[in-house]
Amino acid sequence: GRRRRGGGGGRGAADPSRPIKVAVIGRPNAGKSTLINALLGEDRLLTGPEAGITRDAIAVDLNFNGRAFQVWDTAGLRRRARVEDKLEKLSVADALRAVRFAEVVVVLMDATKPFEEQDTRIADLAEREGRAVVIGFTKWDLVSAKAGAIKRLREDTDHALPQIRGVPIAAVSALQGQGLDRLMDAVVAAYEVWNRRVSTARINRWLEAVLEHHPPPAVSGKRIKIRYATQAKARPPSFVLFGTRLDALPESYTRYLVNSLRETFDLPGTPIRVAYREPKNPYDKG
């Protein structure tokens, strides 16, 4: 059936009065607690070795520049760490719980040594779960030549995370309370793109142009036909293409379609899903 599930998008999906659910994740020492403390404007989260055992609240309500947010309590990431050295191990299960709570995931990286393997893995996790993503570069006060650095971080981000190309980035120094406005603006922007819907008419005009300029390859001498396309849902934007023999399409063609959708419909940084279906028409012999 074509029932509209709640949370599936629609016009009201980016309703500004609803709090945006945010999780801040990152590898140990990326500055999660410092950042959340700075956002809340008071030491609501303990950052010391006792971190895990203080409070069990799941999310903290935050009003920032007139916009409502619910921020996942990242101290929970350390709750079960009983021993000092375990403190530094980010539990994947806990990160996953935070990501699944969130609509927008802020992945924090240390600006002085970004894109270590674990950073990329954490960003991948958020993308795989279909969440809107923002990359926050912390410890910005330690970076010299800031203008060149931000340009380089932009390039490095798109290179390291091509599947969320154009993802918003923000440089912050939580200790000095700098860059918080930029970060929360990026969260709102990411949320809005994640909620975006495109009309079926526009999608099919796009498809026509795509098929003209870059038709699907023939597989073992047989043409693959794509007949029409539609957006099945938002959060994240998900598209369905109908046609014949689509299961034979190579992965590279799907990537091409995703990049083209991103470019054409202005969908920077959000995960984009493309699925294929065969029409059920018994008279359609392809």
C-alpha positions as CSV (number, residue, x, y, z in Angstrom):
1,G,0.0,0.0,0.0
2,R,1.0,3.6,-0.3
3,R,0.3,4.5,3.3
4,R,2.3,7.5,4.5
5,R,4.2,6.5,7.6
6,G,4.7,9.1,10.3
7,G,8.2,10.6,10.0
8,G,8.3,9.8,6.3
9,G,8.5,13.4,5.3
10,G,5.9,15.4,3.5
11,R,5.6,19.2,3.7
12,G,5.6,19.4,7.5
13,A,8.7,17.2,8.0
14,A,11.0,20.2,8.6
15,D,8.5,21.9,10.9
16,P,10.6,24.5,12.7
17,S,8.7,24.2,16.0
18,R,9.6,20.5,16.4
19,P,12.9,20.0,18.2
20,I,15.6,18.6,16.0
21,K,17.2,15.5,17.5
22,V,21.0,15.7,17.6
23,A,23.7,13.3,18.6
24,V,27.3,14.4,19.0
25,I,29.7,11.5,18.3
26,G,33.4,11.2,17.7
27,R,36.4,9.2,18.8
28,P,37.7,9.6,22.3
29,N,39.4,13.0,22.9
30,A,37.5,14.6,20.0
31,G,35.9,17.0,22.6
32,K,32.3,15.7,22.8
33,S,31.6,16.6,26.4
34,T,33.4,20.0,26.2
35,L,31.2,20.9,23.2
36,I,28.0,19.8,24.7
37,N,28.8,21.7,27.9
38,A,29.5,24.8,25.8
39,L,26.2,24.4,24.0
40,L,24.2,23.9,27.2
41,G,25.9,26.9,28.7
42,E,26.6,25.1,32.0
43,D,28.3,22.0,33.2
44,R,25.5,19.7,32.7
45,L,27.8,16.9,31.6
46,L,30.7,15.8,33.7
47,T,33.9,15.2,31.7
48,G,36.2,13.7,34.3
49,P,36.9,10.0,34.8
50,E,33.6,9.7,36.7
51,A,31.8,10.6,33.5
52,G,29.6,7.6,33.2
53,I,28.0,7.4,36.6
54,T,26.5,10.9,37.0
55,R,23.2,11.1,35.3
56,D,21.2,8.8,33.2
57,A,19.1,11.3,31.2
58,I,18.9,10.2,27.6
59,A,18.5,13.6,25.9
60,V,18.9,17.2,27.0
61,D,16.5,19.9,25.7
62,L,18.3,22.9,24.3
63,N,17.0,26.1,22.9
64,F,19.7,27.8,20.7
65,N,19.0,31.0,18.9
66,G,15.3,30.5,19.1
67,R,15.4,26.9,17.7
68,A,14.6,23.8,19.7
69,F,17.0,20.9,19.8
70,Q,17.2,17.6,21.8
71,V,20.8,16.7,22.3
72,W,21.7,13.0,23.1
73,D,23.7,12.8,26.3
74,T,27.0,11.7,25.0
75,A,28.3,11.0,28.5
76,G,26.3,7.9,28.2
77,L,28.9,6.8,25.7
78,R,31.2,6.1,28.6
79,R,28.6,4.9,31.1
80,R,29.8,1.3,31.3
81,A,33.5,2.1,31.4
82,R,34.6,0.9,34.8
83,V,38.3,1.1,34.3
84,E,40.5,4.0,33.2
85,D,41.9,2.5,30.0
86,K,38.4,1.4,28.9
87,L,37.3,5.0,29.1
88,E,39.0,5.8,25.9
89,K,37.3,3.0,23.9
90,L,34.2,4.2,22.2
91,S,31.6,1.4,22.3
92,V,30.1,0.9,18.9
93,A,26.8,-0.2,20.5
94,D,26.6,3.1,22.3
95,A,27.5,5.1,19.2
96,L,24.9,3.2,17.3
97,R,22.3,4.0,20.0
98,A,23.1,7.7,19.8
99,V,22.9,7.7,15.9
100,R,19.6,5.9,15.9
101,F,18.1,8.5,18.4
102,A,19.3,11.3,16.2
103,E,18.0,13.0,13.1
104,V,21.2,15.0,12.7
105,V,24.5,13.4,13.7
106,V,27.4,15.8,14.5
107,V,30.6,13.9,13.9
108,L,33.4,15.6,15.8
109,M,37.0,15.4,14.7
110,D,40.1,16.9,16.1
111,A,41.1,19.7,13.6
112,T,44.8,19.1,14.3
113,K,44.5,15.4,13.3
114,P,41.3,14.8,11.4
115,F,40.2,11.8,9.3
116,E,41.9,9.1,11.2
117,E,40.5,5.7,10.4
118,Q,38.1,5.7,13.3
119,D,36.7,9.2,12.3
120,T,35.8,7.9,8.9
121,R,34.2,4.8,10.4
122,I,32.1,6.8,12.7
123,A,30.9,9.1,9.8
124,D,30.2,6.0,7.7
125,L,28.0,4.6,10.5
126,A,25.9,7.8,10.5
127,E,25.5,7.6,6.7
128,R,24.7,3.9,6.7
129,E,21.9,4.6,9.2
130,G,20.5,7.3,6.8
131,R,21.0,10.2,9.2
132,A,21.7,13.8,8.3
133,V,25.4,14.5,9.1
134,V,27.5,17.6,10.1
135,I,31.3,17.4,10.5
136,G,32.5,19.5,13.4
137,F,36.2,20.2,13.6
138,T,37.2,20.9,17.3
139,K,40.2,22.5,18.9
140,W,40.1,25.1,16.2
141,D,42.0,27.5,18.5
142,L,45.1,25.2,18.0
143,V,45.0,25.6,14.2
144,S,47.2,28.2,12.5
145,A,46.6,29.7,9.1
146,K,42.9,29.2,9.5
147,A,41.7,30.3,6.0
148,G,43.9,27.7,4.3
149,A,43.0,25.1,6.8
150,I,39.3,25.3,6.3
151,K,39.7,25.1,2.5
152,R,41.9,22.0,3.0
153,L,39.4,20.4,5.5
154,R,36.6,21.0,2.9
155,E,38.5,19.1,0.3
156,D,39.6,16.4,2.7
157,T,36.0,15.9,3.8
158,D,34.7,15.4,0.3
159,H,37.6,13.1,-0.5
160,A,37.2,11.0,2.6
161,L,33.4,10.8,2.6
162,P,32.3,10.9,-1.1
163,Q,29.0,9.2,-0.1
164,I,27.9,12.4,1.7
165,R,29.7,14.9,-0.6
166,G,29.0,18.5,0.3
167,V,28.3,17.6,4.0
168,P,28.3,20.8,6.1
169,I,31.4,21.4,8.1
170,A,32.0,23.8,11.0
171,A,35.1,24.7,12.9
172,V,34.6,25.1,16.6
173,S,36.6,25.9,19.7
174,A,34.3,24.6,22.4
175,L,36.6,25.8,25.2
176,Q,36.4,29.3,24.0
177,G,32.8,29.0,22.9
178,Q,33.7,29.9,19.3
179,G,31.9,28.6,16.3
180,L,28.8,27.3,18.1
181,D,26.5,29.4,16.0
182,R,28.1,28.1,12.8
183,L,27.8,24.5,14.1
184,M,24.1,24.8,14.9
185,D,23.3,26.6,11.7
186,A,25.0,23.7,9.9
187,V,22.8,21.3,11.9
188,V,19.6,23.1,10.8
189,A,20.8,23.3,7.1
190,A,21.6,19.5,7.1
191,Y,18.2,18.8,8.7
192,E,16.4,20.8,6.0
193,V,18.2,19.0,3.1
194,W,17.5,15.6,4.7
195,N,13.8,16.5,4.7
196,R,13.7,17.7,1.1
197,R,11.1,16.4,-1.4
198,V,11.3,16.6,-5.2
199,S,8.1,16.4,-7.4
200,T,7.7,13.4,-9.6
201,A,7.5,15.6,-12.7
202,R,11.0,17.1,-12.0
203,I,12.5,13.7,-11.2
204,N,11.3,12.4,-14.6
205,R,12.6,15.4,-16.5
206,W,15.9,14.6,-14.7
207,L,15.7,11.0,-15.7
208,E,15.1,11.8,-19.3
209,A,18.2,14.0,-19.4
210,V,20.2,11.3,-17.7
211,L,19.1,8.6,-20.1
212,E,20.0,10.8,-23.0
213,H,23.5,11.7,-21.8
214,H,24.5,8.6,-19.9
215,P,22.2,5.6,-20.7
216,P,22.7,2.5,-18.6
217,P,25.2,0.1,-20.1
218,A,24.0,-3.1,-22.0
219,V,24.7,-6.2,-19.9
220,S,25.5,-9.4,-21.9
221,G,24.1,-7.7,-25.0
222,K,20.8,-6.8,-23.4
223,R,19.6,-3.3,-22.9
224,I,18.6,-2.2,-19.4
225,K,15.6,0.0,-19.6
226,I,14.7,2.6,-17.0
227,R,11.1,3.9,-17.6
228,Y,10.3,6.3,-14.8
229,A,11.3,7.4,-11.3
230,T,9.7,8.8,-8.2
231,Q,10.8,9.9,-4.7
232,A,9.5,7.3,-2.2
233,K,10.3,9.2,1.0
234,A,12.5,11.9,2.6
235,R,14.6,11.6,5.7
236,P,16.9,10.7,3.9
237,P,15.8,11.4,0.3
238,S,15.0,8.0,-1.3
239,F,14.2,7.4,-4.9
240,V,12.8,4.5,-6.8
241,L,13.5,3.8,-10.5
242,F,11.2,1.4,-12.4
243,G,12.2,-0.6,-15.4
244,T,13.5,-3.9,-16.7
245,R,16.6,-5.8,-15.8
246,L,17.6,-3.2,-13.3
247,D,19.2,-5.7,-11.0
248,A,21.9,-6.0,-13.6
249,L,22.9,-2.4,-13.3
250,P,26.5,-2.0,-12.1
251,E,27.2,-0.3,-8.7
252,S,29.1,2.4,-10.6
253,Y,25.9,3.4,-12.4
254,T,24.0,3.7,-9.1
255,R,26.8,6.0,-7.8
256,Y,26.5,8.1,-11.0
257,L,22.7,8.4,-10.4
258,V,23.2,9.4,-6.7
259,N,25.8,12.1,-7.7
260,S,23.5,13.4,-10.4
261,L,20.5,13.6,-8.1
262,R,22.6,15.4,-5.5
263,E,23.8,17.9,-8.0
264,T,20.5,18.5,-9.8
265,F,18.2,18.8,-6.8
266,D,20.7,20.5,-4.5
267,L,21.0,17.7,-1.9
268,P,24.5,18.4,-0.4
269,G,25.8,16.1,2.3
270,T,22.6,14.0,2.9
271,P,22.6,10.2,2.4
272,I,20.7,9.5,-0.8
273,R,19.0,6.1,-1.5
274,V,18.2,4.7,-4.9
275,A,16.2,1.5,-5.2
276,Y,15.1,-0.4,-8.4
277,R,11.8,-2.1,-9.1
278,E,10.4,-4.0,-12.1
279,P,6.9,-2.8,-13.1
280,K,4.2,-5.4,-12.3
281,N,2.5,-4.9,-15.7
282,P,2.0,-8.4,-17.3
283,Y,1.9,-6.7,-20.8
284,D,5.2,-5.0,-20.3
285,K,7.6,-7.3,-22.1
286,G,10.4,-4.7,-22.1
